[in-house]
């Protein structure tokens, strides 16, 4: 975690040095939870698609609250008005979600009624008008951002080092399936703050073969990434299983916990979640640019392939602890996503914080962490312990995430001077 290098400079730009506090802004944290949950209702969105919706919702909420409170620079929509900023936030979030998830309208309408029944800060109707306008503005702005149509990768290259479709292994069945690579176009999606997806493209991964960095990382994957690996422990299995959920769920839960623990004002929460979810979404775009630029093979392929790059052993020689995701290896999207989010949180709260996280992985207990750097470290290592990434994937993913976060803090919305 590069707190000293990034966060202090970003604080000066973003004006976060004097965070106001008041009664917890539950309407924003509530709708953040509603949003991330809505993206996972079957058929659940993957992290690329889900983080895009999270960012759109957070921006709509921020611009709506800012139009009434007039505390910061607009992301895009700004129409000075009076009324309830709480109602504006709830309506903005609701309208974004109804637009993208019309089948969930009954539940979303019910959530909105609950939010509006607890308004304490001014005329509700005026706030709703502002919220609806902010939502429609960002929806229109993102309508042609390149996120659709989805493009999948189906090439069958067998050159050593080249990405090959990976099996749903380990599994209870030996009848493996090989899903196409997801979102091949995601690196060209219009970012929320970055200039383009390749802005922070990392250097090429180590060449395969007789390359020291590659051999060391491959052997680490071999010995620690399988449950029967000679260096693998039960504790590592739990870390791999805990963090295998979609990464945006992890950082948004951390944000809600820290926002409520620090009793942030409504305006601070609006800015926090806007910056957080912008950085998370843009980190996904930046990582996907690199993934399909380099098309690097996964450990499950490397550790089962012949010298020619062809796998003929049915993927039985080596299997990872968790199922390998169906997209290219380098760099790690999980590492980039969580680092981007953690760096934003550190800019608001500092590194040292105690917070508790939960996971969607059945049977895994909550984890209480004592710093955001611990979150970055555990999450990154989880991909190595899970056998689905190399150590250099983690390090470069974290580097991209840190750069995206710093750029978002410097160039995203911020408090007025």
KOLKOL-529501 format. One record per atom (N, C-alpha, C): residue in one letter; x negated, y, z. Coordinates in steps of 0.02 Angstrom, whole numbers, plus 50000, padded with zeros to 5 digits. Layout:
AXYZ;...
END
This chain:
X499584994050000;X500005000050000;X499565006250000;X499655010749952;X499225016549944;X499555022649975;X499685022350039;X500055027750072;X499655034250072;X499015033950090;X498635040050095;X498555043450028;X498485039449975;X498375042349908;X499005045149878;X499555041449885;X500165043249850;X500655047249893;X500805044849952;X501365047449989;X501275054650010;X500675056450034;X500585063250058;X500645068450002;X500365066849945;X500435071449888;X501155071849865;X501495066149865;X502185066049842;X502635069849890;X502475069449955;X502885073050004;X502865080549991;X502285083049974;X502225090149962;X502645092349902;X502675088049851;X503065089649791;X503805088949805;X503995083349836;X504695081949845;X505015085549903;X504605088549947;X504885092350003;X505195087850055;X504895082050068;X505185077350116;X504905078150186;X504485083050196;X504145083550260;X504585085250318;X505165088150307;X505605090250362;X506285087250353;X506335080650362;X506965077250353;X507455079250408;X508055081450387;X508565083150435;X508915076850460;X509165077050520;X509545071350547;X510205073750574;X510695069350571;X511355070650598;X511695063850603;X512345063750612;X512695057350614;X512545053350550;X512435046850558;X512245042550502;X512715043350443;X512435044150383;X512835045150322;X513075038350297;X513535035450333;X513745028650318;X514065027950249;X514365033250222;X514695032550157;X514195030750103;X513585033150107;X513085031650057;X512795024750067;X512615023050129;X512355016250141;X512895011050129;X513515012650146;X514065007950133;X514135006550058;X514115011750018;X514215010849946;X513595008049912;X513015009049942;X512425005449916;X512514997949924;X512754995849982;X512874988649994;X513424986049947;X513954989949940;X514494987949894;X514214987149823;X513774991649804;X513494991549736;X513074985349724;X512584984149768;X512144978349757;X512544971849759;X513064971549802;X513484965649804;X513884964849739;X514134970449713;X514524970149651;X514114967449593;X513464968849592;X513054966449536;X512924958949540;X513074955949598;X512944948849607;X513574944649607;X514154947649596;X514774943849589;X514724939949523;X514904933649524;X514844929449464;X515244932349405;X514934932449347;X514244930549331;X513744935849354;X513294933949399;X512834938749429;X512354941649378;X512204948049387;X511704951249345;X511004949649369;X510534948749323;X509844947949345;X509574954549370;X508954954549394;X508674960549426;X508604966349378;X508464965149314;X508424970649266;X509094974049260;X509614970149246;X510284972949237;X510554975849302;X510434972349357;X510684974649421;X510354981049444;X509694981549436;X509354987649459;X509564993749417;X509744992649354;X509994998149313;X510645000849342;X511104996449360;X511734998649390;X511615002049457;X511164999249497;X511005002349562;X510765009549552;X510335010649503;X510075017349491;X510615022149467;X511045019749422;X511585023949396;X512045026049453;X512225021349496;X512655022949553;X512315028049599;X511675026949615;X511325031349661;X511255038349632;X511145038849567;X511095045449535;X511765049049536;X512305045349521;X512965048449523;X513115051149593;X512955047249643;X513065049449713;X512645055549728;X512005055349709;X511565061049723;X511815067449689;X511965067049624;X512185073049589;X512855075649615;X513285071149637;X513925073249665;X513825076849731;X513435073949776;X513305077049841;X512935083649832;X512465083749785;X512075089749774;X512495095449745;X512995093749706;X513435098949679;X513815102649733;X513955099149788;X514315102249843;X513835105249894;X513315101649912;X512845104049962;X512295108549933;X512145107749869;X511665112049834;X510995112449871;X510725106549884;X510115106049924;X509505104249884;X509605102149821;X509025099749783;X509095100849709;X508605098549673;X508625098849600;X509095093449574;X509475095049523;X509935090149494;X509545084949454;X509795078749456;X509525073849408;X509775075649339;X510435076549332;X510715078549267;X511345082749276;X511815080449317;X512445084049326;X512385088849385;X512615095049375;X512645099849430;X513195104749416;X513705104749459;X514275109249453;X514465111749523;X514175117349544;X514295119749612;X515035120049629;X515205117249687;X515905116649706;X515955116349781;X516555116349805;X516685115449877;X517095109049885;X517135106749947;X517515100749960;X517105095850001;X517345089950007;X517015084750048;X516455081450008;X515845082150033;X515285078650001;X515335071150012;X515625069150069;X515725061950081;X516205058950030;X516745062450017;X517225060149966;X516905060049897;X516495065049883;X516155065249818;X515705059149809;X515345057449862;X514895051649858;X515285045249847;X515805044249886;X516205038149879;X516535037649811;X516805043049787;X517145042949722;X516645041749665;X516065044749670;X515565043849618;X515355036549614;X515215033549672;X515015026449672;X515575022049646;X516175023349670;X516755019349649;X516845019649573;X516805025549544;X516935026249472;X516405022949430;X515785023249453;X515245019749417;X515385012249416;X515555009549474;X515645002349479;X516265000049441;X516795003849443;X517395001949405;X517245001949330;X516825006649308;X516645006849237;X516285000449216;X515814998149256;X515414992349237;X515714985649258;X516144985749310;X516444979649335;X517204980349342;X517544981249286;X518274982349290;X518654976649323;X518384970549320;X518714964849352;X518714965449428;X518284969749456;X518244970549528;X518644976649553;X519074979449511;X519404985749527;X519824985349590;X520144979849603;X520574979349663;X520154980049726;X519604976449730;X519174976949789;X518864983849794;X518654986649737;X518334993249738;X518824998749758;X519444998149735;X519955003049757;X520075002649832;X520074996549857;X520164995649930;X519584998649968;X518974997649944;X518395000649976;X518425008249975;X518675011049919;X518725018349915;X519235021049965;X519795017649972;X520295019850021;X520005019950091;X519615014850108;X519295014750175;X518835020650183;X518425022050132;X517965027650136;X518335034250144;X518845035250104;X519205041650106;X519595042650170;X519775037150203;X520145037750266;X519705040150323;X519045040150313;X518585042050366;X518235048650352;X518505052550305;X518185058850286;X518255064050342;X517695067450356;X517695072450410;X517395079150390;X517215079950325;X516815085850309;X517135090450257;X517785090350249;X518095095150203;X518635092150160;X518915096250115;X519465093950071;X519265087950028;X519655082750034;X519495076450001;X519585077049925;X520125080149903;X520275080449832;X519735083849792;X519495089449816;X518955092949781;X518335088449775;X518185084949829;X517605080549828;X517695074949777;X518285072149773;X518415066849725;X518315069149653;X518535075249638;X518455078049571;X517715078449552;X517315080949599;X516595081549587;X516285074649578;X516475070049620;X516195063349616;X516345059949550;X516965060549527;X517155057649463;X516765060649405;X516675067249408;X516305070649354;X515575068449353;X515275067849411;X514575065749413;X514495058549387;X514975054249404;X514955047349380;X515015047049305;X515485050649277;X515575050549205;X514975053349168;X514645058149198;X514065061249167;X513495056149160;X513325052649213;X512765047949209;X512955041849168;X513585039749170;X513805034149128;X513705035849055;X513895041949035;X513815044048966;X513075044548948;X512675047148994;X511965048048981;X511615041448968;X511845036149003;X511515029648996;X511855025048945;X512345027548910;X512735023148866;X512325020148809;X511815023648787;X511405021348730;X510675020848750;X510545017948808;X509865017748835;X509465011648813;X509755007448770;X509395001648745;X509454995448788;X509864995648839;X509954989848883;X510374984448850;X510754986348799;X511134981448760;X511004982848686;X511064977848643;X511204970948661;X510594967448690;X510724962348730;X510174958548760;X509814954448706;X509164954348712;X508744950448665;X508384945148705;X508414938848682;X508074933448717;X507484931048676;X506994928048710;X506384925648679;X506414918148673;X506344915548613;X506404908348602;X505814905348564;X505284909248553;X504724906648515;X504414900448547;X504124896148507;X503834889948532;X503084889748518;X502744894948541;X502014895248532;X501674890548582;X501174886848560;X500824882248605;X500074883748609;X499864889648590;X499174891748596;X498984892148670;X498404889748690;X498204890348761;X498264897448786;X498614898348841;X498704904948871;X499344908348851;X499674905948798;X500284909148774;X500894906748814;X501344911248827;X501954909648864;X502364904448826;X502574899348863;X503034894348837;X503644894148882;X504214892648854;X504814892048896;X504684887048950;X504924888549011;X504774884349069;X505384880449092;X505264874449120;X505824870249141;X506104872249208;X506724870149221;X507044871449286;X506794866249336;X506154866649350;X505804861949393;X505504865849452;X505504863149513;X505754856549533;X506514856249535;X506784850349524;X507504849349524;X507664842249543;X508284841049563;X508474834349583;X508534829749523;X508554832749464;X508624828749403;X507984829249362;X507824823949327;X507244824049283;X507424826849214;X508054828449204;X508274831149139;X508184838749139;X507564840849129;X507414847949132;X507754851649075;X507924857849089;X508164862449037;X507674868249031;X507674871348973;X507194876648958;X507584882748933;X507724887348977;X508114893348959;X507664898248920;X507974901748874;X507604906848836;X507364912448882;X506824915648863;X506564921248903;X507054927048904;X507174929848962;X507684935048969;X507434941948949;X507894945948922;X507794953148914;X507144955048879;X507024952048822;X506404953648785;X506354961048770;X506924964448763;X506934971548744;X506854976248803;X506814973648865;X506884978048923;X506334983248929;X505744981648904;X505204986548907;X505334992648863;X505814992348818;X505984998048775;X506615001648799;X506914999448854;X507485003048882;X507265010048904;X507685014948893;X507515021848913;X507435022148989;X506855024049014;X506765024449086;X507185030149117;X507235030049182;X507615035249218;X507175041349231;X506525040249244;X506065045849256;X505425045149214;X505175039049206;X504575038149166;X504675040749095;X504125042249062;X504175044548992;X504335038848945;X504065032948959;X504205026948919;X503985020848958;X504185014948934;X504035008848970;X503305007048973;X502905009348926;X502195007648924;X501755012648960;X502045017548993;X501665022949025;X501145020349074;X501305015149111;X500845012449160;X500675005149144;X500635003549080;X500474996649062;X499794994649090;X499744989149126;X499114986949155;X498644984149103;X497994983349119;X497534980149072;X497734972949060;X497454970049007;X497624963148989;X497424958349046;X497804952949053;X497634948049105;X496994944349086;X496684940749134;X496074937049118;X496174932049062;X495684931349020;X495714926448966;X495694919448996;X496064914948967;X496074908048992;X495434904548970;X495284899049003;X494684895248987;X494144896349039;X493524896749017;X492964897249063;X492864904449085;X493344906749123;X493354913649148;X493444913349223;X492964916149260;X492954915349333;X493604917749366;X493844923649346;X494454926249377;X495044921749364;X495094919249303;X495644914749285;X495584908149323;X494994905249325;X494904898749358;X495064899249432;X494834904449465;X494974905349536;X495724905949549;X496054909949508;X496774910949517;X497164904649501;X496944901049450;X497284894849432;X497214889649487;X496614889049516;X496514884249570;X496914886149632;X496984892649645;X497404894849701;X498124892949690;X498364893949629;X499054891849613;X499134884349621;X498634880649599;X498664873349603;X498704870949676;X498294873849720;X498244871249788;X498744874149837;X498984880249823;X499454883349870;X500164883949842;X500244883149776;X500894884449746;X501364878549741;X501124872649760;X501554866649760;X501634864249832;X502204861549848;X502324859349917;X501844853849938;X501584850149889;X501084844949905;X500374847249891;X500284853749881;X499614856449870;X499194855949933;X498544855049924;X498104853749982;X498064859750029;X498224865750005;X498184871650048;X498874874650063;X499404871050047;X500074873650057;X500334871750126;X500674876550159;X500944875350227;X501694876350228;X502004873950281;X502724875050289;X502894882450293;X502464886350326;X502584893550332;X502584896850263;X502154894450218;X502144897150150;X502764895250111;X503024889350124;X503654887450091;X504214892050112;X504244893650177;X504774898150201;X504714905150171;X504104907550164;X504004914150133;X504214913950060;X504024908750025;X504224908049955;X504974907749947;X505304903949990;X506024903249986;X506384909650006;X506134912950057;X506474919050082;X506484924450029;X505914925649997;X505864931349951;X506054929649879;X506284923649866;X506454922049797;X507094925349773;X507484928249819;X508084931949798;X507884937849755;X508364940649719;X508224946349675;X507914952049716;X507364954649692;X506954959249732;X507294965649750;X507754968149707;X508094974349724;X508544973649785;X508774967649799;X509164966449860;X508744967749922;X508114965449919;X507664966149976;X507524973349993;X507334977449944;X507144984349959;X507754988649975;X508324987149946;X508914991049963;X509154989550034;X509084983250056;X509254981750125;X508774985350173;X508134985250156;X507654988850198;X507824996250202;X508024999150146;X508215006250145;X508825007550189;X509325003350185;X509925004350227;X509745003950300;X509334999050318;X509144998050388;X508765004150413;X508275006550374;X507865012150397;X508255018750396;X508705019650348;X509105025750346;X509555026150407;X509855020550426;X510295020550484;X509905021150549;X509325017750552;X508915018150613;X508665025150625;X508535028850571;X508285035750577;X508835040950574;X509465038550570;X510045043050575;X510005048850524;X509875047050462;X509775052150410;X510415055950395;X510325062250377;X510885066350354;X511125063950286;X511735065950268;X512035064050204;X511585065950146;X511315071950147;X510885074350092;X510255070250087;X509955068550144;X509345064450143;X509485057550116;X510045054650135;X510215048050109;X510345048250034;X510665053550011;X510795054149939;X510145054249901;X509655058149924;X509005058549891;X508625052049898;X508625049149958;X508265042949970;X508465037549920;X509115036149915;X509335030649873;X509265032249799;X509315038649781;X509185040349711;X508465038849692;X507995041249732;X507295040049718;X507125032649721;X507375029249771;X507235022049779;X507465018149718;X508095019049699;X508365014849646;X508125016949577;X507935023249568;X507605025349507;X506925021849501;X506535022049555;X505875018849553;X505925011349542;X506415008249573;X506505001049564;X506684999449491;X507175003149464;X507385001949395;X506815003249346;X506455008749355;X505905010249309;X505325005349316;X505225002749376;X504694997649384;X504864991449344;X505504989649342;X505714983849302;X505574985049227;X505714991149204;X505594992749134;X504844992449119;X504444995249164;X503714995349153;X503424988249155;X503654984249201;X503414977349207;X503614973349145;X504224974249121;X504454970449063;X504094972448999;X503904978848996;X503484980848940;X502844976648938;X502524975848995;X501894972148998;X502004964648988;X502534961949016;X502664954749010;X502694952648937;X503074956248897;X503164954148827;X502614956948782;X502214961648807;X501634963748770;X501084958448773;X501004955248832;X500464950548842;X500674943248835;X501304941648847;X501564934848838;X501094929548867;X500974930048932;X500494925748967;X500854919748997;X500504913948996;X500844907949020;X500874907349095;X501374903849118;X501504902649189;X501074896949215;X500964896649281;X500594891049310;X500874884249292;X501534883449288;X501814876949273;X501604874549204;X501504879149158;X501254877349092;X500504876049094;X500134880649124;X499404880049125;X499184873649160;X499524871749213;X499314865949253;X499584859349227;X499954859549173;X500194853449141;X499964852749068;X499684858049041;X499514858048969;X498854854348955;X498814851748896;X498184848948872;X497734854648849;X497104853348833;X496664858748809;X496944862448748;X497374859148711;X497674862348652;X498244866948669;X498464866848733;X499024871048754;X499694867448753;X499704861248731;X500324857448725;X500444853448789;X501064853448813;X501254849448871;X501584843048847;X501274837348864;X501554830848842;X501714826248901;X501594828748963;X501684824349021;X502354825349056;X502814828849023;X503464829849053;X503454834249116;X502924838349122;X502854842849180;X502844839049246;X502544833049245;X502524828849305;X501864829349342;X501344831849309;X500694832149342;X500674837249399;X501034842649389;X501044847949441;X501714851649436;X502024852649495;X502664856349497;X502634861649552;X502924867449539;X502904872949588;X503394871849645;X503314875749697;X503764875449755;X504464877749737;X504514882949697;X505164885549675;X505204885549599;X505804886149573;X505894885949501;X505574892149468;X505214890949415;X504884896449379;X505394900449340;X505414907149348;X505884911249310;X505764910849235;X506284912049197;X506244911349125;X506064917949091;X505444920049103;X505154925749068;X504394925449077;X504014929049036;X503284928449039;X502994930249107;X502374928249117;X502064928349183;X501824935249206;X501444938749164;X501034944349188;X501324951049169;X501364955749219;X501234954949290;X501864952849327;X501834952449394;X502394950149433;X502934955549440;X503534954049417;X504084958749425;X504294959649497;X504294954149536;X504464954649606;X503984959349643;X503334958449630;X502834962549664;X502914969849644;X503034971249581;X503114978149559;X503734981349588;X504284977549589;X504924980149613;X504884981949687;X504644977249727;X504624978349800;X504114983749818;X503554983949783;X503064989149797;X503344996049779;X503664996649722;X503955003149703;X504445005449757;X504895001049778;X505375002749830;X505045004349896;X504555000349916;X504225001349980;X503845007949982;X503535009849927;X503175016149926;X503645022149933;X504235021649904;X504725026949913;X504935027249987;X505065021550016;X505265021350087;X504705024050131;X504085022350115;X503525024850155;X503465032450151;X503635035350093;X503615042650086;X504115046050132;X504665042650145;X505175045350191;X505025043850264;X504805037650278;X504795035350348;X504095033650373;X503595033650331;X502945031150351;X502915023650345;X502315020850351;X502225013650341;X502485009650399;X502335011750460;X502485007650519;X503215008450539;X503595003250529;X504305003050546;X504484995850562;X504964994950607;X505224988350621;X505914987750590;X506014982750549;X506654981750516;X506754974350503;X507374972350497;X507544965250488;X507864964250420;X507634959250384;X507884957650318;X508224950850318;X508704950150273;X509064943850264;X508954941550192;X509134935450177;X509044932850110;X509644928850088;X509724928350023;X510274924349996;X510074916949992;X509454915250007;X509234908250006;X509524904550065;X509914899450051;X510244895650104;X509734892450151;X509884892850216;X509474889650266;X508884893650291;X508754899450261;X508194903550283;X508424908750334;X508064909250389;X508234913950443;X508024921050424;X508324926150455;X508104933050443;X507364933850464;X507044938750434;X506344940250450;X506304947450476;X505994948350533;X505884955050561;X505164957050546;X505084962650512;X504434965150491;X504264971450531;X503624973050535;X503414978850574;X503104984350531;X503074983350466;X502824988650422;X503054987250351;X503054992550311;X503214991750240;X502644988450203;X502024989350225;X501464985850194;X501514978350205;X501794976350263;X501904969150274;X502424966550225;X502934970450211;X503434968450161;X503104967450093;X502694972250072;X502364971650008;X501924965450005;X501554964250059;X501084958650060;X501454952050059;X501944951150103;X502304944750105;X502664943450039;X502994948450013;X503354947549951;X502884945549894;X502314948849889;X501844947249837;X501564940149844;X501374938349905;X501114931649917;X501644926249905;X502274928049913;X502804923049904;X502804920249833;X502594924249785;X502604921949715;X502024917049703;X501474917849740;X500914913249735;X501084906749773;X501354907549835;X501564901749873;X502104897749837;X502514901249798;X503044897849761;X502794894349699;X502164895749679;X501884892449621;X502104895349555;X502344901349555;X502614904149492;X502204910049466;X501684912049503;X501244917549482;X500534916149504;X500074919749472;X499374919849492;X499244925949536;X498674926049570;X498524931649614;X498454938149576;X498184937849514;X498104944149477;X498784946849453;X499284942549445;X499964944949429;X500224949249485;X500114946849546;X500354950449605;X500004957249611;X499344957249606;X498974963449615;X499144968649562;X499194966549500;X499354971349447;X500084973549451;X500534969049471;X501224970949481;X501294976249535;X500924975249591;X500934980149644;X500644986849621;X500124986649581;X499824992849556;X500314996649512;X500674993149469;X501174996449427;X501724999449470;X501964995549519;X502484998049563;X502285004349600;X501665004449625;X501425010449661;X501385016449615;X501155015449553;X501125021049506;X501815023649488;X502285019149479;X502975021249463;X503265025149521;X503155022849582;X503425026349641;X503125033349647;X502475033849638;X502145040449643;X502415045149590;X502505042649529;X502765046849475;X503485048849488;X503875044449516;X504565046049532;X504605051349586;X504195050849637;X504185055849690;X503975062749663;X503515062749615;X503265069049588;X503725072149536;X504105067849500;X504485070349443;X505245069049447;X505455065549498;X506175064349507;X506495070049545;X507135069349561;X507475074549600;X507135075649667;X507175081649693;X506865083149757;X507225089049790;X507085090049854;X507385095549890;X507155102249860;X507595107249863;X507395113949842;X506835116549888;X506375120449860;X505835123249901;X506115127449958;
END
